[in-house]
Amino acid sequence: MAQFRRAIERAPISATVWPGYVACTLGLLYAAVSAYWALGGDAGLATVGGAIEELARTRTPLALAVAWGAAFLKGVAALLALPLVRSWGRRLPRRLLLLAC
């Protein structure tokens, strides 16, 4: 564990930060796709398949609630990557970050 910590401390800042930004960006893109489906788009919906695809195509209030809920949760999860790589994230309780991950 100490050896791993020393390697991270010696690594250039960009080498230890970019994965957090990539995780945030990808998570926000996934959230955007869910929001697109919640707004009525159907491109790519066939890739989900099964009962979830059928539910999304019905456009019932339940389907909309599920789609918006998924978009919201994906967005929150994406934003949780930022405190792990930003200096202001050190002010957050470590247990909160670990629990969220």
Number of C-alpha atoms within 10 A of each C-alpha: 6 7 8 8 10 10 11 13 11 9 11 10 11 8 9 13 14 12 15 18 17 14 17 21 17 14 21 20 16 17 24 16 19 22 19 16 22 21 13 12 14 14 10 10 16 12 8 11 12 9 9 14 15 14 16 22 17 11 16 11 9 12 19 20 13 17 23 19 16 18 24 17 13 21 21 16 18 22 18 19 22 20 15 19 17 12 9 10 15 12 8 11 9 12 9 9 15 9 7 11 9
